[in-house]
């Protein structure tokens, strides 16, 4: 049984009325121990499971498999910054989804790593940023909204990590107004990492017709000079590396390709 409980915490800045919305969720995800490893792991995917590995400080690596639908649902809600309680053989492991590998052509998940964390130790991670509302400087003055970040680094206990940070841009009423890192308040349990004066978002004045024409007149790159690279993907090309955890890569590393393509030198004939 998968349990999803949602607690919404909203904090508002007194000066600029920017809303930083932090959504903290408790998630439990069922997993099964996996015996199939190596290149045969594609059998696991065909059966409707995502191959995964659980590891961490003081935690022996455990090969797991998770139903695709369950994993996709959890990933959509938790991302890679929210605490996920992974249940395997009746034991609960507090984890963070550490890495997700996707098929480069189909974009479906082909492997995932779960990193076991300690609930009494703070960790740093990147959290996605979502801009909400509408800036009057854009709506009424036809300004150009500029976002300078897609995610922000935070530090907190695993159970306090947000899945996303929502910032209301309705405070941007004139050209040049900015939202800085110091304007965002996530409460006492979550610390933003970075320079306080870092610009998160702003609104620029729209460009004139002359400026647009000048940009269009600038020379463009000769596309014939751009090297075309064709990506070929064949089933079973994934490479499995056994170590601290199982890592599935969609293609061999460049060094491996070079090693495979290197032909043995012909022996010198003796007279």
Backbone as CSV, one residue per row, in Angstrom:
resi,resn,N_x,N_y,N_z,CA_x,CA_y,CA_z,C_x,C_y,C_z
1,UNK,0.846,-1.194,0.000,0.000,0.000,0.000,0.880,1.242,0.000
2,UNK,0.562,2.186,-0.883,1.355,3.403,-0.998,0.632,4.526,-0.279
3,UNK,1.329,5.185,0.599,0.709,6.246,1.405,1.268,7.579,0.984
4,UNK,0.387,8.484,0.597,0.800,9.828,0.206,0.077,10.815,1.117
5,UNK,0.809,11.524,1.943,0.202,12.552,2.780,0.825,13.882,2.421
6,UNK,0.031,14.936,2.347,0.498,16.238,1.869,0.317,17.287,2.952
7,UNK,1.383,18.041,3.208,1.318,19.150,4.150,1.831,20.376,3.439
8,UNK,1.008,21.384,3.282,1.430,22.599,2.601,1.847,23.664,3.601
9,UNK,3.003,24.264,3.364,3.502,25.323,4.235,3.778,26.534,3.372
10,UNK,3.143,27.656,3.671,3.329,28.861,2.884,3.868,29.964,3.777
11,UNK,4.970,30.562,3.359,5.532,31.675,4.110,5.583,32.893,3.212
12,UNK,5.222,34.085,3.734,5.162,35.302,2.943,6.186,36.311,3.454
13,UNK,6.843,36.976,2.509,7.794,38.007,2.880,7.043,39.274,3.240
14,UNK,7.443,39.914,4.296,6.753,41.115,4.757,6.971,42.302,3.840
15,UNK,8.181,42.423,3.270,8.508,43.616,2.509,7.959,43.589,1.094
16,UNK,8.111,42.464,0.410,7.804,42.451,-1.006,6.620,41.565,-1.343
17,UNK,6.056,40.940,-0.360,4.863,40.099,-0.557,5.109,38.991,-1.575
18,UNK,6.343,38.510,-1.604,6.659,37.367,-2.454,6.251,36.103,-1.711
19,UNK,5.587,35.201,-2.380,5.154,33.974,-1.738,6.116,32.851,-2.086
20,UNK,6.739,32.285,-1.084,7.589,31.108,-1.292,6.828,29.915,-0.754
21,UNK,6.383,29.063,-1.636,5.544,27.929,-1.253,6.385,26.668,-1.142
22,UNK,6.368,26.065,0.003,7.135,24.851,0.219,6.189,23.688,0.472
23,UNK,6.247,22.716,-0.377,5.383,21.542,-0.223,6.210,20.367,0.283
24,UNK,5.891,19.907,1.478,6.609,18.764,2.040,5.668,17.573,2.061
25,UNK,6.129,16.435,1.543,5.277,15.273,1.429,5.957,14.041,2.007
26,UNK,5.173,13.218,2.627,5.697,11.948,3.112,5.251,10.869,2.139
27,UNK,6.200,10.129,1.636,5.910,9.134,0.612,6.514,7.791,0.992
28,UNK,5.741,6.736,0.819,6.240,5.381,0.992,6.102,4.663,-0.342
29,UNK,7.167,3.961,-0.735,7.187,3.272,-2.018,7.649,1.828,-1.823
30,UNK,6.818,0.904,-2.300,7.144,-0.507,-2.177,8.143,-0.939,-3.251
31,UNK,9.115,-1.743,-2.852,10.112,-2.271,-3.785,10.349,-3.748,-3.486
32,UNK,10.863,-4.448,-4.477,11.183,-5.863,-4.326,12.680,-6.067,-4.545
33,UNK,13.248,-6.999,-3.814,14.655,-7.312,-4.038,14.807,-7.985,-5.396
34,UNK,15.917,-7.678,-6.056,16.145,-8.145,-7.432,17.372,-9.048,-7.500
35,UNK,17.187,-10.211,-8.144,18.286,-11.157,-8.313,18.939,-11.027,-9.682
36,UNK,18.200,-10.499,-10.650,18.712,-10.378,-12.010,19.574,-9.125,-12.118
37,UNK,20.796,-9.275,-12.583,21.699,-8.137,-12.746,22.403,-8.253,-14.095
38,UNK,23.288,-7.317,-14.365,24.045,-7.337,-15.608,23.171,-7.063,-16.813
39,UNK,23.556,-7.590,-17.964,22.821,-7.336,-19.200,21.438,-7.978,-19.198
40,UNK,21.219,-8.955,-18.359,19.918,-9.609,-18.287,18.857,-8.717,-17.628
41,UNK,19.298,-7.544,-17.116,18.370,-6.679,-16.398,17.262,-6.160,-17.311
42,UNK,17.466,-6.245,-18.645,16.413,-5.800,-19.560,15.159,-6.661,-19.403
43,UNK,15.318,-7.879,-18.881,14.154,-8.721,-18.608,13.271,-8.100,-17.537
44,UNK,13.915,-7.428,-16.600,13.172,-6.752,-15.528,12.314,-5.630,-16.109
45,UNK,12.903,-4.876,-17.045,12.171,-3.772,-17.668,10.994,-4.300,-18.494
46,UNK,11.221,-5.380,-19.216,10.154,-5.952,-20.028,8.995,-6.445,-19.178
47,UNK,9.294,-6.813,-17.940,8.254,-7.293,-17.028,7.502,-6.146,-16.354
48,UNK,7.884,-4.891,-16.676,7.161,-3.742,-16.133,7.749,-3.167,-14.864
49,UNK,9.056,-3.393,-14.656,9.706,-2.874,-13.453,10.857,-1.935,-13.821
50,UNK,11.174,-1.036,-12.879,12.345,-0.182,-13.005,13.460,-0.785,-12.148
51,UNK,14.582,-1.175,-12.735,15.703,-1.653,-11.926,16.235,-0.495,-11.071
52,UNK,16.538,-0.778,-9.819,17.009,0.273,-8.921,18.046,-0.299,-7.972
53,UNK,18.779,0.604,-7.333,19.782,0.217,-6.343,19.647,1.128,-5.131
54,UNK,19.686,0.534,-3.970,19.687,1.280,-2.707,21.092,1.227,-2.131
55,UNK,21.633,2.387,-1.757,22.960,2.429,-1.156,23.053,3.678,-0.282
56,UNK,24.152,3.822,0.419,24.338,4.976,1.276,25.469,4.739,2.249
57,UNK,25.737,5.736,3.065,26.805,5.634,4.050,26.450,4.562,5.075
58,UNK,27.293,3.532,5.153,27.036,2.444,6.086,25.950,1.498,5.628
59,UNK,25.502,1.635,4.381,24.442,0.791,3.850,24.983,-0.045,2.696
60,UNK,24.932,-1.353,2.841,25.354,-2.226,1.756,24.418,-2.068,0.572
61,UNK,24.971,-2.158,-0.628,24.177,-1.991,-1.833,23.157,-3.121,-1.973
62,UNK,21.903,-2.751,-2.283,20.826,-3.722,-2.469,20.184,-3.493,-3.831
63,UNK,20.158,-4.537,-4.663,19.515,-4.442,-5.973,18.014,-4.605,-5.799
64,UNK,17.245,-3.691,-6.392,15.790,-3.674,-6.233,15.092,-3.546,-7.583
65,UNK,13.801,-3.798,-7.581,12.957,-3.528,-8.738,11.637,-2.951,-8.247
66,UNK,11.140,-1.952,-8.995,9.942,-1.220,-8.591,8.988,-1.152,-9.780
67,UNK,7.687,-1.397,-9.571,6.741,-1.273,-10.673,6.838,0.105,-11.330
68,UNK,6.867,0.123,-12.659,7.055,1.370,-13.402,6.028,2.419,-13.008
69,UNK,4.752,2.048,-12.940,3.701,3.018,-12.643,3.885,3.631,-11.264
70,UNK,4.268,2.815,-10.303,4.480,3.325,-8.943,5.671,4.277,-8.891
71,UNK,6.748,3.900,-9.575,7.937,4.759,-9.564,7.650,6.093,-10.244
72,UNK,7.003,6.054,-11.408,6.699,7.294,-12.136,5.833,8.224,-11.292
73,UNK,4.889,7.654,-10.568,4.004,8.468,-9.733,4.780,9.145,-8.606
74,UNK,5.680,8.393,-7.979,6.490,8.944,-6.892,7.463,9.986,-7.418
75,UNK,8.095,9.712,-8.545,9.060,10.652,-9.111,8.385,11.976,-9.463
76,UNK,7.172,11.919,-9.969,6.446,13.132,-10.328,6.153,13.983,-9.104
77,UNK,5.845,13.337,-8.008,5.506,14.057,-6.771,6.748,14.490,-6.002
78,UNK,7.712,13.595,-5.885,8.871,13.840,-5.020,10.054,14.465,-5.736
79,UNK,10.189,14.188,-7.020,11.378,14.658,-7.710,12.619,14.013,-7.106
80,UNK,13.715,14.750,-7.125,14.963,14.231,-6.569,15.400,15.033,-5.348
81,UNK,14.409,15.596,-4.640,14.767,16.387,-3.462,13.879,16.115,-2.252
82,UNK,12.902,15.243,-2.401,11.988,14.969,-1.292,12.242,13.581,-0.716
83,UNK,12.102,13.464,0.573,12.327,12.202,1.275,11.328,11.140,0.820
84,UNK,11.850,9.979,0.465,11.027,8.841,0.061,11.364,7.666,0.965
85,UNK,10.349,7.095,1.609,10.552,5.913,2.451,10.397,4.679,1.569
86,UNK,11.519,4.029,1.299,11.529,2.858,0.435,11.315,1.611,1.288
87,UNK,10.281,0.821,0.948,9.947,-0.375,1.715,10.387,-1.607,0.934
88,UNK,11.288,-2.390,1.538,11.767,-3.622,0.911,11.875,-4.709,1.964
89,UNK,11.220,-5.835,1.727,11.212,-6.959,2.679,10.744,-6.525,4.064
90,UNK,9.772,-5.630,4.103,9.197,-5.210,5.369,10.009,-4.178,6.121
91,UNK,11.156,-3.762,5.568,11.993,-2.765,6.232,11.896,-1.433,5.502
92,UNK,11.830,-0.348,6.285,11.684,0.992,5.724,13.033,1.705,5.699
93,UNK,13.381,2.257,4.531,14.642,2.980,4.368,14.342,4.436,3.981
94,UNK,14.766,5.416,4.786,14.604,6.817,4.374,15.611,7.144,3.271
95,UNK,15.133,7.555,2.126,16.013,7.764,0.982,15.672,9.045,0.220
96,UNK,16.606,9.421,-0.636,16.407,10.461,-1.635,16.699,9.818,-2.988
97,UNK,15.857,10.083,-3.978,16.138,9.586,-5.324,17.371,10.328,-5.822
98,UNK,18.461,9.616,-5.924,19.753,10.258,-6.185,20.019,10.461,-7.673
99,UNK,19.629,9.494,-8.459,19.924,9.594,-9.887,18.896,8.788,-10.668
100,UNK,18.446,9.361,-11.771,17.476,8.704,-12.648,18.053,8.667,-14.051
101,UNK,18.140,7.469,-14.625,18.654,7.307,-15.984,17.490,7.022,-16.917
102,UNK,17.438,7.776,-18.032,16.352,7.614,-18.994,16.879,7.110,-20.337
103,UNK,16.015,6.419,-21.046,16.322,6.033,-22.418,16.400,7.301,-23.253
104,UNK,17.516,7.547,-23.957,17.682,8.804,-24.684,16.688,9.005,-25.823
105,UNK,16.072,7.931,-26.303,15.110,8.052,-27.394,13.666,8.058,-26.906
106,UNK,13.337,7.147,-26.009,11.955,7.027,-25.537,11.670,7.863,-24.290
107,UNK,12.726,8.286,-23.575,12.629,9.110,-22.375,12.004,8.378,-21.183
108,UNK,11.846,7.080,-21.274,11.330,6.333,-20.135,12.475,6.006,-19.183
109,UNK,12.155,5.832,-17.915,13.170,5.561,-16.899,13.663,4.122,-17.050
110,UNK,14.977,3.940,-17.104,15.552,2.603,-17.235,16.359,2.195,-16.006
111,UNK,16.597,3.143,-15.097,17.323,2.804,-13.861,17.220,3.967,-12.881
112,UNK,17.278,3.646,-11.590,17.231,4.695,-10.565,18.079,4.295,-9.363
113,UNK,18.692,5.293,-8.745,19.456,5.094,-7.515,18.708,5.731,-6.355
114,UNK,18.662,5.034,-5.237,18.094,5.573,-4.007,19.214,5.671,-2.973
115,UNK,19.414,6.877,-2.457,20.485,7.099,-1.477,19.878,7.147,-0.075
116,UNK,20.320,6.234,0.776,19.818,6.202,2.144,20.405,7.360,2.944
117,UNK,19.549,8.086,3.658,19.990,9.248,4.423,19.731,9.029,5.909
118,UNK,20.400,9.855,6.712,20.143,9.878,8.154,19.200,11.040,8.455
119,UNK,18.185,10.771,9.232,17.188,11.796,9.518,17.693,12.865,10.473
120,UNK,18.859,12.630,11.083,19.415,13.611,12.018,20.586,14.387,11.402
121,UNK,20.830,14.218,10.105,21.918,14.921,9.435,21.369,15.754,8.275
122,UNK,21.751,17.037,8.235,21.307,17.906,7.153,22.049,17.556,5.870
123,UNK,21.353,17.704,4.763,21.964,17.469,3.461,21.651,18.648,2.540
124,UNK,22.460,18.784,1.492,22.233,19.823,0.498,21.737,19.184,-0.795
125,UNK,20.788,19.847,-1.428,20.276,19.354,-2.696,19.666,20.506,-3.479
126,UNK,19.472,20.312,-4.767,18.857,21.334,-5.609,17.358,21.088,-5.722
127,UNK,16.589,22.168,-5.601,15.134,22.088,-5.634,14.611,22.915,-6.811
128,UNK,13.691,22.358,-7.617,13.144,23.105,-8.750,12.408,24.370,-8.308
129,UNK,12.504,25.417,-9.135,11.818,26.682,-8.886,10.653,26.821,-9.863
130,UNK,9.495,27.196,-9.346,8.311,27.422,-10.168,7.840,28.854,-9.944
131,UNK,7.684,29.609,-11.017,7.198,30.982,-10.919,5.693,30.996,-11.147
132,UNK,4.985,31.610,-10.198,3.523,31.648,-10.289,3.049,33.103,-10.360
133,UNK,1.802,33.274,-10.745,1.249,34.620,-10.855,1.641,35.271,-12.174
134,UNK,1.332,36.570,-12.279,1.634,37.322,-13.487,2.215,38.674,-13.108
135,UNK,3.305,39.038,-13.735,3.970,40.307,-13.429,3.258,41.451,-14.131
136,UNK,2.804,42.486,-13.389,2.157,43.644,-14.015,3.043,44.316,-15.064
137,UNK,4.370,44.278,-14.846,5.281,44.893,-15.808,5.264,44.160,-17.147
138,UNK,4.858,42.914,-17.126,4.723,42.139,-18.364,3.328,42.324,-18.952
139,UNK,2.312,42.192,-18.099,0.929,42.253,-18.558,0.531,43.643,-19.035
140,UNK,0.925,44.670,-18.286,0.465,46.026,-18.580,1.466,46.848,-19.387
141,UNK,2.766,46.550,-19.255,3.793,47.350,-19.923,4.505,46.596,-21.048
142,UNK,4.056,45.354,-21.289,4.653,44.527,-22.342,6.142,44.263,-22.115
143,UNK,6.532,44.178,-20.843,7.918,43.874,-20.531,8.264,42.423,-20.807
144,UNK,9.552,42.114,-20.710,10.045,40.760,-20.949,10.459,40.144,-19.623
145,UNK,9.802,39.061,-19.236,10.137,38.380,-17.988,11.399,37.549,-18.187
146,UNK,12.356,37.708,-17.281,13.625,36.988,-17.361,13.814,36.169,-16.088
147,UNK,13.898,34.862,-16.258,14.186,33.973,-15.117,15.646,33.557,-15.196
148,UNK,16.357,33.727,-14.105,17.784,33.437,-14.087,18.119,32.075,-13.489
149,UNK,17.142,31.422,-12.885,17.403,30.114,-12.274,16.251,29.155,-12.572
150,UNK,16.590,27.890,-12.629,15.586,26.833,-12.747,15.470,26.046,-11.448
151,UNK,16.494,26.151,-10.608,16.481,25.461,-9.328,17.360,26.213,-8.352
152,UNK,17.146,25.954,-7.071,17.927,26.583,-6.017,18.476,25.514,-5.087
153,UNK,19.683,25.752,-4.575,20.283,24.808,-3.636,19.813,25.134,-2.228
154,UNK,19.402,24.105,-1.500,18.950,24.285,-0.123,19.668,23.293,0.779
155,UNK,19.632,23.606,2.072,20.197,22.711,3.082,19.156,22.511,4.164
156,UNK,18.893,21.255,4.492,17.880,20.952,5.505,17.977,19.488,5.902
157,UNK,17.277,19.128,6.959,17.131,17.718,7.292,16.302,17.063,6.188
158,UNK,16.549,15.800,5.884,15.839,15.145,4.776,14.322,15.271,4.858
159,UNK,13.770,15.171,6.068,12.317,15.237,6.214,11.747,16.635,6.021
160,UNK,12.612,17.647,5.971,12.152,19.029,5.794,12.400,19.556,4.386
161,UNK,12.989,18.744,3.514,13.293,19.191,2.164,12.017,19.446,1.363
162,UNK,11.959,20.555,0.638,10.798,20.826,-0.216,10.936,20.109,-1.561
163,UNK,9.814,19.824,-2.187,9.857,19.211,-3.519,9.965,20.277,-4.590
164,UNK,9.501,21.490,-4.296,9.657,22.616,-5.211,9.479,23.920,-4.445
165,UNK,9.954,25.005,-5.030,9.809,26.335,-4.437,9.047,27.205,-5.429
166,UNK,7.875,27.676,-5.029,7.049,28.516,-5.897,7.203,29.979,-5.500
167,UNK,7.480,30.822,-6.481,7.704,32.245,-6.232,6.704,33.069,-7.021
168,UNK,5.982,33.923,-6.336,4.972,34.780,-6.961,5.653,35.994,-7.596
169,UNK,5.472,36.162,-8.901,6.133,37.262,-9.605,5.221,38.482,-9.770
170,UNK,4.071,38.476,-9.115,3.145,39.609,-9.234,3.698,40.874,-8.582
171,UNK,4.824,40.765,-7.882,5.446,41.945,-7.253,6.258,42.754,-8.260
172,UNK,6.508,42.185,-9.433,7.306,42.883,-10.442,6.395,43.812,-11.238
173,UNK,6.331,45.075,-10.790,5.383,46.026,-11.371,6.016,47.022,-12.336
174,UNK,7.342,47.125,-12.322,8.021,48.093,-13.189,9.261,47.468,-13.795
175,UNK,9.741,48.043,-14.899,10.951,47.543,-15.546,12.129,47.640,-14.577
176,UNK,12.939,46.604,-14.561,14.138,46.627,-13.728,13.936,46.107,-12.323
177,UNK,12.708,45.926,-11.894,12.493,45.360,-10.552,12.968,43.912,-10.537
178,UNK,13.522,43.506,-9.388,14.146,42.188,-9.311,13.714,41.435,-8.060
179,UNK,13.743,40.129,-8.168,13.567,39.254,-7.016,14.926,38.633,-6.726
180,UNK,15.404,38.812,-5.497,16.715,38.300,-5.111,16.567,37.068,-4.216
181,UNK,17.663,36.384,-4.047,17.656,35.202,-3.179,17.232,35.574,-1.764
182,UNK,17.662,36.740,-1.290,17.354,37.162,0.070,15.870,37.472,0.260
183,UNK,15.120,37.619,-0.838,13.687,37.899,-0.744,12.856,36.655,-0.482
184,UNK,13.474,35.495,-0.555,12.741,34.235,-0.406,12.948,33.679,1.001
185,UNK,11.860,33.394,1.667,11.921,32.878,3.034,11.224,31.523,3.086
186,UNK,11.992,30.491,3.398,11.418,29.148,3.494,11.269,28.682,4.942
187,UNK,11.396,29.607,5.865,11.258,29.251,7.271,12.579,28.886,7.912
188,UNK,12.521,28.466,9.157,13.724,28.186,9.930,14.348,26.834,9.620
189,UNK,13.578,25.928,9.047,14.083,24.571,8.851,14.820,24.372,7.533
190,UNK,14.632,25.295,6.607,15.253,25.165,5.289,16.107,26.392,5.006
191,UNK,17.383,26.174,4.698,18.307,27.269,4.419,18.640,27.303,2.932
192,UNK,18.496,28.487,2.333,18.900,28.668,0.941,20.407,28.877,0.871
193,UNK,21.061,28.201,-0.072,22.509,28.294,-0.222,22.822,29.176,-1.432
194,UNK,23.634,30.210,-1.228,23.993,31.097,-2.327,24.182,32.522,-1.857
195,UNK,24.482,33.410,-2.803,24.673,34.816,-2.493,23.318,35.506,-2.285
196,UNK,23.158,36.247,-1.198,21.872,36.909,-0.916,21.404,37.824,-2.057
197,UNK,22.344,38.470,-2.748,21.969,39.413,-3.803,21.842,38.755,-5.177
198,UNK,21.905,37.444,-5.225,21.728,36.758,-6.507,20.345,37.061,-7.075
199,UNK,20.292,37.444,-8.348,19.025,37.796,-8.992,18.316,36.524,-9.447
200,UNK,17.109,36.341,-8.947,16.321,35.166,-9.290,15.477,35.430,-10.536
201,UNK,14.879,36.622,-10.597,14.038,36.976,-11.739,13.918,38.488,-11.834
202,UNK,13.617,38.972,-13.037,13.440,40.405,-13.270,12.581,40.610,-14.510
203,UNK,12.235,41.874,-14.783,11.492,42.220,-15.994,12.269,43.282,-16.746
204,UNK,12.549,43.008,-18.007,13.282,43.953,-18.837,12.330,44.741,-19.733
205,UNK,12.801,45.923,-20.116,12.026,46.751,-21.031,11.998,46.098,-22.408
206,UNK,10.857,46.133,-23.098,10.781,45.498,-24.422,11.734,46.164,-25.406
207,UNK,12.218,45.400,-26.368,13.154,45.915,-27.362,12.414,46.716,-28.435
208,UNK,13.076,47.765,-28.915,12.498,48.599,-29.961,12.605,47.905,-31.315
209,UNK,11.878,48.426,-32.292,11.923,47.873,-33.633,13.335,47.944,-34.212
210,UNK,14.027,49.049,-33.917,15.392,49.218,-34.415,16.333,48.154,-33.841
211,UNK,16.168,47.849,-32.543,17.010,46.844,-31.908,16.759,45.457,-32.492
212,UNK,15.462,45.160,-32.749,15.124,43.869,-33.328,15.688,43.725,-34.735
213,UNK,15.588,44.811,-35.540,16.120,44.775,-36.896,17.639,44.623,-36.896
214,UNK,18.297,45.259,-35.905,19.754,45.147,-35.801,20.170,43.718,-35.472
215,UNK,19.401,43.062,-34.600,19.713,41.676,-34.243,19.515,40.746,-35.437
216,UNK,18.456,40.997,-36.218,18.184,40.170,-37.388,19.259,40.345,-38.460
217,UNK,19.878,41.527,-38.479,20.899,41.813,-39.483,22.238,41.187,-39.149
218,UNK,22.410,40.720,-37.914,23.670,40.119,-37.512,23.883,38.802,-38.251
219,UNK,25.144,38.483,-38.613,25.416,37.230,-39.324,25.092,36.021,-38.469
220,UNK,24.607,34.996,-39.115,24.254,33.767,-38.411,25.289,32.691,-38.685
221,UNK,25.261,31.641,-37.891,26.215,30.543,-38.036,25.919,29.736,-39.297
222,UNK,26.951,29.382,-40.012,26.797,28.567,-41.209,26.485,27.136,-40.789
223,UNK,25.247,26.718,-41.046,24.826,25.396,-40.589,25.589,24.281,-41.283
224,UNK,26.145,24.558,-42.439,26.896,23.522,-43.144,28.186,23.186,-42.420
225,UNK,28.610,24.122,-41.529,29.853,23.891,-40.797,29.629,23.114,-39.511
226,UNK,28.372,22.858,-39.200,28.035,22.143,-37.971,28.048,20.650,-38.236
227,UNK,28.783,19.942,-37.448,28.894,18.495,-37.631,27.610,17.825,-37.182
228,UNK,27.079,16.952,-38.033,25.844,16.240,-37.720,26.186,14.926,-37.048
229,UNK,25.556,14.708,-35.940,25.819,13.501,-35.164,24.555,12.655,-35.125
230,UNK,24.678,11.422,-35.536,23.531,10.526,-35.530,23.628,9.595,-34.338
231,UNK,22.543,9.557,-33.562,22.517,8.702,-32.386,21.743,7.438,-32.710
232,UNK,22.421,6.307,-32.606,21.772,5.037,-32.874,21.600,4.295,-31.557
233,UNK,20.383,3.826,-31.364,20.094,3.129,-30.115,19.562,1.737,-30.433
234,UNK,20.235,0.712,-29.952,19.775,-0.641,-30.157,19.452,-1.268,-28.820
235,UNK,18.475,-2.118,-28.830,18.055,-2.760,-27.586,19.189,-3.593,-27.024
236,UNK,19.394,-3.470,-25.735,20.437,-4.235,-25.083,21.778,-3.565,-25.071
237,UNK,21.830,-2.270,-25.442,23.102,-1.562,-25.469,23.519,-1.064,-24.096
238,UNK,22.630,-1.138,-23.103,22.951,-0.604,-21.794,24.157,-1.325,-21.209
239,UNK,25.008,-0.558,-20.563,26.189,-1.121,-19.921,25.960,-1.116,-18.431
240,UNK,26.223,-2.219,-17.789,26.008,-2.333,-16.359,27.345,-2.379,-15.657
241,UNK,27.506,-1.500,-14.681,28.751,-1.429,-13.933,28.448,-1.768,-12.491
242,UNK,29.086,-2.760,-11.976,28.881,-3.160,-10.590,29.913,-2.473,-9.723
243,UNK,29.491,-1.835,-8.659,30.405,-1.168,-7.750,29.661,-0.867,-6.481
244,UNK,29.683,0.386,-6.059,28.917,0.770,-4.887,27.439,0.587,-5.163
245,UNK,27.061,0.801,-6.385,25.686,0.589,-6.797,25.712,0.205,-8.247
246,UNK,24.595,-0.213,-8.770,24.519,-0.592,-10.177,24.179,0.631,-10.983
247,UNK,24.995,0.949,-11.950,24.776,2.127,-12.774,24.512,1.666,-14.188
248,UNK,23.385,2.064,-14.764,23.057,1.665,-16.121,23.200,2.867,-17.005
249,UNK,24.057,2.794,-17.982,24.269,3.903,-18.904,23.713,3.523,-20.255
250,UNK,23.109,4.474,-20.991,22.532,4.162,-22.288,23.557,3.856,-23.355
251,UNK,24.804,4.243,-23.154,25.839,3.989,-24.156,27.175,3.915,-23.467
252,UNK,28.156,3.216,-24.053,29.487,3.124,-23.439,30.155,4.477,-23.380
253,UNK,31.076,4.640,-22.437,31.827,5.888,-22.335,32.742,6.018,-23.535
254,UNK,33.185,7.280,-23.782,34.021,7.529,-24.938,35.303,6.710,-24.880
255,UNK,35.861,6.609,-23.671,37.092,5.839,-23.518,36.896,4.388,-23.893
256,UNK,35.700,3.835,-23.529,35.411,2.451,-23.861,35.269,2.272,-25.370
257,UNK,34.613,3.280,-26.017,34.431,3.211,-27.460,35.791,3.190,-28.150
258,UNK,36.678,4.063,-27.668,37.995,4.148,-28.276,38.745,2.837,-28.109
259,UNK,38.591,2.211,-26.943,39.296,0.963,-26.669,38.772,-0.151,-27.554
260,UNK,37.408,-0.150,-27.769,36.814,-1.200,-28.588,37.177,-1.041,-30.061
261,UNK,37.279,0.228,-30.491,37.523,0.485,-31.896,38.989,0.338,-32.276
262,UNK,39.851,0.282,-31.283,41.281,0.176,-31.532,41.622,-1.222,-32.043
263,UNK,42.229,-1.301,-33.229,42.566,-2.577,-33.815,43.999,-2.955,-33.450
264,UNK,44.257,-4.252,-33.298,45.635,-4.671,-32.960,46.576,-4.386,-34.118
265,UNK,47.784,-3.952,-33.793,48.752,-3.651,-34.832,49.267,-4.950,-35.465
266,UNK,49.536,-4.864,-36.767,50.036,-6.039,-37.462,51.507,-6.277,-37.063
267,UNK,51.840,-7.529,-36.938,53.211,-7.877,-36.566,54.143,-7.590,-37.726
268,UNK,55.317,-7.096,-37.427,56.288,-6.760,-38.460,56.878,-8.039,-39.046
269,UNK,56.868,-8.112,-40.347,57.377,-9.308,-41.005,58.900,-9.364,-40.878
270,UNK,59.423,-10.544,-40.659,60.874,-10.721,-40.593,61.396,-11.209,-41.905
271,UNK,62.562,-10.727,-42.271,63.143,-11.120,-43.553,63.939,-12.410,-43.402
